[in-house]
Each structure stands twice: as C-alpha cells, then as structure tokens.
C-alpha cells in the first residue's frame, strides 16, 4: 500500500487518516518505500518516453505503405494555419 484514501470533502476522515499515520511511523516508512518502488516501476521519464514511442509506432503501422504522413497529407480543414 502506498497511501490512504479518504472521501473528498470529508475533513473528519482526513484527520483520522493523518492520525493513523502519525501513530504508526513504521507504517509510514513502509508506505514510502512501496511508493518509491511503484514510482520507479510506473512513472519514470524513460517509461513515459517508451510508451509514447509505442503509441507512435502503432499509429504508423496502420498507415498504408506509400501513404503520405504529416501536415501535407492532412485535409485542408485540419491543416495548421
């Protein structure tokens, strides 16, 4: 677990969650370590770049061979000004 979830607009639940964490420093430390592992696995710049490249590759794979790609191939109503 990397955090606690409380209902939006519920200050009592938020206060209870904060109190729970303040009373258990070992839990806070474990949650911090879990959060760091999750970030390293899911939110790095390298992963973002790799997944963006995958989206572009998949889109280009659907373009018929010999088709023009780019602004020059776009219909007039979609062309950049």
Biopython code that builds the backbone (N, CA, C, O; Angstrom):
import numpy as np
from Bio.PDB.StructureBuilder import StructureBuilder

atoms = [
    (1, "UNK", "N", (0.841, -1.159, 0.000)),
    (1, "UNK", "CA", (0.000, 0.000, 0.000)),
    (1, "UNK", "C", (0.899, 1.239, 0.000)),
    (1, "UNK", "O", (1.906, 1.300, 0.706)),
    (2, "UNK", "N", (0.501, 2.230, -0.818)),
    (2, "UNK", "CA", (1.323, 3.431, -0.938)),
    (2, "UNK", "C", (0.669, 4.661, -0.343)),
    (2, "UNK", "O", (1.260, 5.740, -0.357)),
    (3, "UNK", "N", (-0.527, 4.522, 0.175)),
    (3, "UNK", "CA", (-1.209, 5.672, 0.750)),
    (3, "UNK", "C", (-2.568, 5.278, 1.283)),
    (3, "UNK", "O", (-2.982, 4.122, 1.197)),
    (4, "UNK", "N", (-3.250, 6.259, 1.833)),
    (4, "UNK", "CA", (-4.597, 6.068, 2.336)),
    (4, "UNK", "C", (-5.555, 6.887, 1.482)),
    (4, "UNK", "O", (-5.203, 7.971, 1.016)),
    (5, "UNK", "N", (-6.743, 6.383, 1.280)),
    (5, "UNK", "CA", (-7.753, 7.088, 0.508)),
    (5, "UNK", "C", (-8.854, 7.516, 1.462)),
    (5, "UNK", "O", (-9.341, 6.726, 2.271)),
    (6, "UNK", "N", (-9.230, 8.767, 1.353)),
    (6, "UNK", "CA", (-10.341, 9.286, 2.154)),
    (6, "UNK", "C", (-11.335, 9.942, 1.205)),
    (6, "UNK", "O", (-10.950, 10.427, 0.141)),
    (7, "UNK", "N", (-12.603, 9.961, 1.579)),
    (7, "UNK", "CA", (-13.603, 10.602, 0.712)),
    (7, "UNK", "C", (-13.326, 12.098, 0.557)),
    (7, "UNK", "O", (-12.931, 12.769, 1.510)),
    (8, "UNK", "N", (-13.536, 12.598, -0.634)),
    (8, "UNK", "CA", (-13.375, 14.035, -0.886)),
    (8, "UNK", "C", (-14.362, 14.810, -0.017)),
    (8, "UNK", "O", (-15.511, 14.399, 0.150)),
    (9, "UNK", "N", (-13.910, 15.918, 0.527)),
    (9, "UNK", "CA", (-14.783, 16.774, 1.302)),
    (9, "UNK", "C", (-15.131, 16.232, 2.682)),
    (9, "UNK", "O", (-16.103, 16.671, 3.298)),
    (10, "UNK", "N", (-14.342, 15.282, 3.165)),
    (10, "UNK", "CA", (-14.608, 14.694, 4.483)),
    (10, "UNK", "C", (-13.435, 14.985, 5.411)),
    (10, "UNK", "O", (-12.535, 14.156, 5.550)),
    (11, "UNK", "N", (-13.436, 16.155, 6.047)),
    (11, "UNK", "CA", (-12.297, 16.518, 6.888)),
    (11, "UNK", "C", (-12.103, 15.569, 8.072)),
    (11, "UNK", "O", (-10.972, 15.356, 8.508)),
    (12, "UNK", "N", (-13.169, 15.008, 8.588)),
    (12, "UNK", "CA", (-13.035, 14.069, 9.706)),
    (12, "UNK", "C", (-12.250, 12.828, 9.252)),
    (12, "UNK", "O", (-11.348, 12.376, 9.957)),
    (13, "UNK", "N", (-12.590, 12.282, 8.087)),
    (13, "UNK", "CA", (-11.881, 11.101, 7.576)),
    (13, "UNK", "C", (-10.417, 11.440, 7.310)),
    (13, "UNK", "O", (-9.530, 10.633, 7.587)),
    (14, "UNK", "N", (-10.165, 12.629, 6.776)),
    (14, "UNK", "CA", (-8.783, 13.049, 6.532)),
    (14, "UNK", "C", (-8.012, 13.140, 7.843)),
    (14, "UNK", "O", (-6.883, 12.658, 7.939)),
    (15, "UNK", "N", (-8.610, 13.746, 8.831)),
    (15, "UNK", "CA", (-7.961, 13.848, 10.130)),
    (15, "UNK", "C", (-7.676, 12.485, 10.742)),
    (15, "UNK", "O", (-6.612, 12.270, 11.323)),
    (16, "UNK", "N", (-8.622, 11.567, 10.611)),
    (16, "UNK", "CA", (-8.412, 10.214, 11.138)),
    (16, "UNK", "C", (-7.267, 9.513, 10.411)),
    (16, "UNK", "O", (-6.454, 8.827, 11.030)),
    (17, "UNK", "N", (-7.213, 9.692, 9.088)),
    (17, "UNK", "CA", (-6.135, 9.073, 8.318)),
    (17, "UNK", "C", (-4.779, 9.640, 8.732)),
    (17, "UNK", "O", (-3.808, 8.900, 8.887)),
    (18, "UNK", "N", (-4.723, 10.941, 8.905)),
    (18, "UNK", "CA", (-3.467, 11.571, 9.337)),
    (18, "UNK", "C", (-3.087, 11.069, 10.724)),
    (18, "UNK", "O", (-1.924, 10.755, 10.979)),
    (19, "UNK", "N", (-4.059, 10.993, 11.610)),
    (19, "UNK", "CA", (-3.798, 10.486, 12.956)),
    (19, "UNK", "C", (-3.299, 9.057, 12.944)),
    (19, "UNK", "O", (-2.389, 8.700, 13.693)),
    (20, "UNK", "N", (-3.899, 8.239, 12.089)),
    (20, "UNK", "CA", (-3.458, 6.845, 11.951)),
    (20, "UNK", "C", (-1.997, 6.776, 11.549)),
    (20, "UNK", "O", (-1.239, 5.969, 12.086)),
    (21, "UNK", "N", (-1.603, 7.611, 10.617)),
    (21, "UNK", "CA", (-0.216, 7.603, 10.144)),
    (21, "UNK", "C", (0.739, 8.178, 11.181)),
    (21, "UNK", "O", (1.844, 7.666, 11.361)),
    (22, "UNK", "N", (0.325, 9.225, 11.854)),
    (22, "UNK", "CA", (1.183, 9.804, 12.900)),
    (22, "UNK", "C", (1.451, 8.815, 14.031)),
    (22, "UNK", "O", (2.496, 8.858, 14.681)),
    (23, "UNK", "N", (0.487, 7.925, 14.253)),
    (23, "UNK", "CA", (0.628, 6.947, 15.340)),
    (23, "UNK", "C", (1.455, 5.731, 14.938)),
    (23, "UNK", "O", (1.778, 4.893, 15.780)),
    (24, "UNK", "N", (1.798, 5.634, 13.660)),
    (24, "UNK", "CA", (2.485, 4.425, 13.191)),
    (24, "UNK", "C", (3.616, 4.771, 12.222)),
    (24, "UNK", "O", (3.473, 4.569, 11.016)),
    (25, "UNK", "N", (4.748, 5.294, 12.736)),
    (25, "UNK", "CA", (5.863, 5.684, 11.860)),
    (25, "UNK", "C", (6.392, 4.532, 11.006)),
    (25, "UNK", "O", (6.842, 4.763, 9.884)),
    (26, "UNK", "N", (6.348, 3.306, 11.509)),
    (26, "UNK", "CA", (6.827, 2.166, 10.717)),
    (26, "UNK", "C", (5.942, 1.969, 9.484)),
    (26, "UNK", "O", (6.435, 1.645, 8.403)),
    (27, "UNK", "N", (4.642, 2.166, 9.654)),
    (27, "UNK", "CA", (3.724, 2.050, 8.510)),
    (27, "UNK", "C", (4.014, 3.138, 7.488)),
    (27, "UNK", "O", (4.019, 2.879, 6.285)),
    (28, "UNK", "N", (4.253, 4.349, 7.960)),
    (28, "UNK", "CA", (4.576, 5.463, 7.063)),
    (28, "UNK", "C", (5.850, 5.143, 6.277)),
    (28, "UNK", "O", (5.912, 5.370, 5.069)),
    (29, "UNK", "N", (6.853, 4.621, 6.961)),
    (29, "UNK", "CA", (8.100, 4.270, 6.288)),
    (29, "UNK", "C", (7.871, 3.177, 5.243)),
    (29, "UNK", "O", (8.397, 3.260, 4.133)),
    (30, "UNK", "N", (7.088, 2.153, 5.594)),
    (30, "UNK", "CA", (6.806, 1.067, 4.647)),
    (30, "UNK", "C", (6.028, 1.597, 3.445)),
    (30, "UNK", "O", (6.293, 1.202, 2.310)),
    (31, "UNK", "N", (5.076, 2.482, 3.690)),
    (31, "UNK", "CA", (4.309, 3.068, 2.586)),
    (31, "UNK", "C", (5.211, 3.908, 1.687)),
    (31, "UNK", "O", (5.052, 3.901, 0.466)),
    (32, "UNK", "N", (6.152, 4.627, 2.282)),
    (32, "UNK", "CA", (7.095, 5.412, 1.491)),
    (32, "UNK", "C", (7.959, 4.543, 0.603)),
    (32, "UNK", "O", (8.196, 4.868, -0.560)),
    (33, "UNK", "N", (8.430, 3.436, 1.156)),
    (33, "UNK", "CA", (9.241, 2.511, 0.338)),
    (33, "UNK", "C", (8.401, 1.917, -0.796)),
    (33, "UNK", "O", (8.870, 1.812, -1.929)),
    (34, "UNK", "N", (7.165, 1.531, -0.490)),
    (34, "UNK", "CA", (6.281, 0.978, -1.522)),
    (34, "UNK", "C", (5.997, 2.018, -2.606)),
    (34, "UNK", "O", (5.956, 1.692, -3.792)),
    (35, "UNK", "N", (5.803, 3.268, -2.192)),
    (35, "UNK", "CA", (5.544, 4.334, -3.159)),
    (35, "UNK", "C", (6.759, 4.559, -4.064)),
    (35, "UNK", "O", (6.605, 4.772, -5.266)),
    (36, "UNK", "N", (7.958, 4.512, -3.492)),
    (36, "UNK", "CA", (9.175, 4.682, -4.295)),
    (36, "UNK", "C", (9.316, 3.557, -5.310)),
    (36, "UNK", "O", (9.701, 3.796, -6.454)),
    (37, "UNK", "N", (9.004, 2.326, -4.896)),
    (37, "UNK", "CA", (9.068, 1.198, -5.841)),
    (37, "UNK", "C", (8.032, 1.362, -6.949)),
    (37, "UNK", "O", (8.314, 1.099, -8.118)),
    (38, "UNK", "N", (6.834, 1.799, -6.572)),
    (38, "UNK", "CA", (5.780, 1.990, -7.584)),
    (38, "UNK", "C", (6.187, 3.076, -8.570)),
    (38, "UNK", "O", (5.998, 2.920, -9.777)),
    (39, "UNK", "N", (6.742, 4.170, -8.068)),
    (39, "UNK", "CA", (7.184, 5.243, -8.962)),
    (39, "UNK", "C", (8.244, 4.726, -9.931)),
    (39, "UNK", "O", (8.168, 4.976, -11.134)),
    (40, "UNK", "N", (9.222, 4.013, -9.408)),
    (40, "UNK", "CA", (10.315, 3.510, -10.251)),
    (40, "UNK", "C", (9.788, 2.564, -11.316)),
    (40, "UNK", "O", (10.347, 2.484, -12.410)),
    (41, "UNK", "N", (8.727, 1.857, -11.006)),
    (41, "UNK", "CA", (8.152, 0.896, -11.942)),
    (41, "UNK", "C", (7.210, 1.555, -12.941)),
    (41, "UNK", "O", (7.128, 1.120, -14.090)),
    (42, "UNK", "N", (6.498, 2.596, -12.521)),
    (42, "UNK", "CA", (5.399, 3.082, -13.343)),
    (42, "UNK", "C", (5.488, 4.521, -13.827)),
    (42, "UNK", "O", (4.783, 4.877, -14.772)),
    (43, "UNK", "N", (6.311, 5.355, -13.234)),
    (43, "UNK", "CA", (6.216, 6.781, -13.534)),
    (43, "UNK", "C", (7.527, 7.440, -13.939)),
    (43, "UNK", "O", (7.658, 8.657, -13.813)),
    (44, "UNK", "N", (8.482, 6.688, -14.411)),
    (44, "UNK", "CA", (9.746, 7.294, -14.805)),
    (44, "UNK", "C", (9.624, 7.963, -16.174)),
    (44, "UNK", "O", (8.751, 7.622, -16.972)),
    (45, "UNK", "N", (10.509, 8.913, -16.426)),
    (45, "UNK", "CA", (10.533, 9.568, -17.734)),
    (45, "UNK", "C", (10.837, 8.554, -18.826)),
    (45, "UNK", "O", (10.286, 8.632, -19.924)),
    (46, "UNK", "N", (11.714, 7.602, -18.526)),
    (46, "UNK", "CA", (12.070, 6.587, -19.520)),
    (46, "UNK", "C", (10.844, 5.779, -19.939)),
    (46, "UNK", "O", (10.646, 5.508, -21.124)),
    (47, "UNK", "N", (10.026, 5.399, -18.966)),
    (47, "UNK", "CA", (8.828, 4.630, -19.301)),
    (47, "UNK", "C", (7.862, 5.485, -20.115)),
    (47, "UNK", "O", (7.280, 5.000, -21.085)),
    (48, "UNK", "N", (7.683, 6.747, -19.736)),
    (48, "UNK", "CA", (6.797, 7.628, -20.476)),
    (48, "UNK", "C", (7.245, 7.750, -21.929)),
    (48, "UNK", "O", (6.425, 7.667, -22.844)),
    (49, "UNK", "N", (8.543, 7.946, -22.140)),
    (49, "UNK", "CA", (9.073, 8.063, -23.496)),
    (49, "UNK", "C", (8.848, 6.762, -24.264)),
    (49, "UNK", "O", (8.394, 6.788, -25.408)),
    (50, "UNK", "N", (9.163, 5.629, -23.645)),
    (50, "UNK", "CA", (8.990, 4.326, -24.291)),
    (50, "UNK", "C", (7.521, 4.102, -24.683)),
    (50, "UNK", "O", (7.240, 3.641, -25.789)),
    (51, "UNK", "N", (6.599, 4.424, -23.789)),
    (51, "UNK", "CA", (5.185, 4.211, -24.097)),
    (51, "UNK", "C", (4.689, 5.186, -25.166)),
    (51, "UNK", "O", (3.841, 4.827, -25.982)),
    (52, "UNK", "N", (5.209, 6.413, -25.169)),
    (52, "UNK", "CA", (4.844, 7.362, -26.224)),
    (52, "UNK", "C", (5.367, 6.881, -27.568)),
    (52, "UNK", "O", (4.659, 6.968, -28.571)),
    (53, "UNK", "N", (6.584, 6.380, -27.603)),
    (53, "UNK", "CA", (7.134, 5.822, -28.836)),
    (53, "UNK", "C", (6.281, 4.648, -29.319)),
    (53, "UNK", "O", (6.037, 4.510, -30.518)),
    (54, "UNK", "N", (5.831, 3.809, -28.397)),
    (54, "UNK", "CA", (4.980, 2.667, -28.771)),
    (54, "UNK", "C", (3.679, 3.129, -29.424)),
    (54, "UNK", "O", (3.206, 2.508, -30.376)),
    (55, "UNK", "N", (3.096, 4.226, -28.910)),
    (55, "UNK", "CA", (1.865, 4.763, -29.493)),
    (55, "UNK", "C", (2.129, 5.220, -30.925)),
    (55, "UNK", "O", (1.348, 4.927, -31.830)),
    (56, "UNK", "N", (3.239, 5.941, -31.126)),
    (56, "UNK", "CA", (3.568, 6.405, -32.477)),
    (56, "UNK", "C", (3.845, 5.229, -33.410)),
    (56, "UNK", "O", (3.391, 5.231, -34.554)),
    (57, "UNK", "N", (4.573, 4.238, -32.944)),
    (57, "UNK", "CA", (4.857, 3.071, -33.792)),
    (57, "UNK", "C", (3.575, 2.361, -34.186)),
    (57, "UNK", "O", (3.416, 1.965, -35.341)),
    (58, "UNK", "N", (2.662, 2.197, -33.247)),
    (58, "UNK", "CA", (1.391, 1.533, -33.546)),
    (58, "UNK", "C", (0.582, 2.335, -34.556)),
    (58, "UNK", "O", (-0.028, 1.766, -35.461)),
    (59, "UNK", "N", (0.577, 3.666, -34.402)),
    (59, "UNK", "CA", (-0.150, 4.505, -35.352)),
    (59, "UNK", "C", (0.473, 4.419, -36.740)),
    (59, "UNK", "O", (-0.241, 4.319, -37.737)),
    (60, "UNK", "N", (1.794, 4.457, -36.808)),
    (60, "UNK", "CA", (2.467, 4.379, -38.109)),
    (60, "UNK", "C", (2.280, 3.009, -38.756)),
    (60, "UNK", "O", (2.249, 2.903, -39.982)),
    (61, "UNK", "N", (2.158, 1.977, -37.956)),
    (61, "UNK", "CA", (1.960, 0.633, -38.508)),
    (61, "UNK", "C", (0.611, 0.521, -39.221)),
    (61, "UNK", "O", (0.431, -0.343, -40.080)),
    (62, "UNK", "N", (-0.336, 1.396, -38.865)),
    (62, "UNK", "CA", (-1.661, 1.358, -39.504)),
    (62, "UNK", "C", (-1.720, 2.188, -40.787)),
    (62, "UNK", "O", (-2.713, 2.133, -41.513)),
    (63, "UNK", "N", (-0.669, 2.954, -41.073)),
    (63, "UNK", "CA", (-0.639, 3.791, -42.275)),
    (63, "UNK", "C", (-0.294, 2.906, -43.467)),
    (63, "UNK", "O", (0.710, 2.193, -43.432)),
    (64, "UNK", "N", (-1.109, 2.939, -44.522)),
    (64, "UNK", "CA", (-0.810, 2.119, -45.703)),
    (64, "UNK", "C", (0.557, 2.465, -46.294)),
    (64, "UNK", "O", (0.987, 3.618, -46.254)),
    (65, "UNK", "N", (1.219, 1.474, -46.832)),
    (65, "UNK", "CA", (2.527, 1.675, -47.457)),
    (65, "UNK", "C", (2.404, 2.721, -48.556)),
    (65, "UNK", "O", (1.474, 2.684, -49.362)),
    (66, "UNK", "N", (3.337, 3.640, -48.579)),
    (66, "UNK", "CA", (3.356, 4.674, -49.606)),
    (66, "UNK", "C", (2.474, 5.875, -49.303)),
    (66, "UNK", "O", (2.506, 6.858, -50.043)),
    (67, "UNK", "N", (1.695, 5.820, -48.242)),
    (67, "UNK", "CA", (0.835, 6.954, -47.902)),
    (67, "UNK", "C", (1.686, 8.092, -47.367)),
    (67, "UNK", "O", (2.706, 7.864, -46.717)),
    (68, "UNK", "N", (1.268, 9.303, -47.638)),
    (68, "UNK", "CA", (1.980, 10.471, -47.117)),
    (68, "UNK", "C", (1.544, 10.687, -45.680)),
    (68, "UNK", "O", (0.360, 10.590, -45.358)),
    (69, "UNK", "N", (2.500, 10.978, -44.824)),
    (69, "UNK", "CA", (2.226, 11.222, -43.415)),
    (69, "UNK", "C", (2.691, 12.613, -43.064)),
    (69, "UNK", "O", (3.788, 13.014, -43.453)),
    (70, "UNK", "N", (1.879, 13.360, -42.333)),
    (70, "UNK", "CA", (2.265, 14.694, -41.898)),
    (70, "UNK", "C", (1.234, 15.720, -42.289)),
    (70, "UNK", "O", (0.174, 15.384, -42.817)),
    (71, "UNK", "N", (1.550, 16.986, -42.025)),
    (71, "UNK", "CA", (0.601, 18.070, -42.276)),
    (71, "UNK", "C", (0.217, 18.154, -43.744)),
    (71, "UNK", "O", (-0.927, 18.487, -44.054)),
    (72, "UNK", "N", (1.143, 17.861, -44.663)),
    (72, "UNK", "CA", (0.839, 17.953, -46.094)),
    (72, "UNK", "C", (-0.206, 16.926, -46.505)),
    (72, "UNK", "O", (-0.891, 17.120, -47.509)),
    (73, "UNK", "N", (-0.343, 15.855, -45.764)),
    (73, "UNK", "CA", (-1.301, 14.822, -46.117)),
    (73, "UNK", "C", (-2.655, 15.040, -45.454)),
    (73, "UNK", "O", (-3.605, 14.314, -45.746)),
    (74, "UNK", "N", (-2.759, 16.030, -44.566)),
    (74, "UNK", "CA", (-3.998, 16.255, -43.841)),
    (74, "UNK", "C", (-4.969, 17.036, -44.703)),
    (74, "UNK", "O", (-4.554, 17.880, -45.497)),
    (75, "UNK", "N", (-6.275, 16.761, -44.555)),
    (75, "UNK", "CA", (-7.267, 17.560, -45.284)),
    (75, "UNK", "C", (-7.130, 19.031, -44.896)),
    (75, "UNK", "O", (-6.668, 19.351, -43.800)),
    (76, "UNK", "N", (-7.532, 19.916, -45.795)),
    (76, "UNK", "CA", (-7.370, 21.362, -45.603)),
    (76, "UNK", "C", (-7.960, 21.840, -44.282)),
    (76, "UNK", "O", (-7.358, 22.681, -43.614)),
    (77, "UNK", "N", (-9.130, 21.321, -43.887)),
    (77, "UNK", "CA", (-9.769, 21.814, -42.666)),
    (77, "UNK", "C", (-8.969, 21.482, -41.415)),
    (77, "UNK", "O", (-9.201, 22.079, -40.363)),
    (78, "UNK", "N", (-8.045, 20.553, -41.504)),
    (78, "UNK", "CA", (-7.236, 20.175, -40.351)),
    (78, "UNK", "C", (-5.805, 20.697, -40.445)),
    (78, "UNK", "O", (-5.027, 20.532, -39.505)),
    (79, "UNK", "N", (-5.458, 21.307, -41.536)),
    (79, "UNK", "CA", (-4.093, 21.784, -41.710)),
    (79, "UNK", "C", (-3.809, 22.928, -40.737)),
    (79, "UNK", "O", (-4.696, 23.714, -40.403)),
    (80, "UNK", "N", (-2.588, 23.003, -40.302)),
    (80, "UNK", "CA", (-2.186, 24.085, -39.404)),
    (80, "UNK", "C", (-2.248, 25.409, -40.152)),
    (80, "UNK", "O", (-2.013, 25.440, -41.360)),
    (81, "UNK", "N", (-2.565, 26.518, -39.453)),
    (81, "UNK", "CA", (-2.660, 27.839, -40.123)),
    (81, "UNK", "C", (-1.318, 28.302, -40.617)),
    (81, "UNK", "O", (-1.213, 29.381, -41.199)),
]
sb = StructureBuilder()
sb.init_structure("model")
sb.init_model(0)
sb.init_chain("A")
sb.init_seg("    ")
for serial, (resi, resn, name, xyz) in enumerate(atoms, 1):
    if name == "N":
        sb.init_residue(resn, " ", resi, " ")
    sb.init_atom(name, np.array(xyz, "f"), 0.0, 1.0, " ", f" {name:<3s}", serial, name[0])
structure = sb.get_structure()
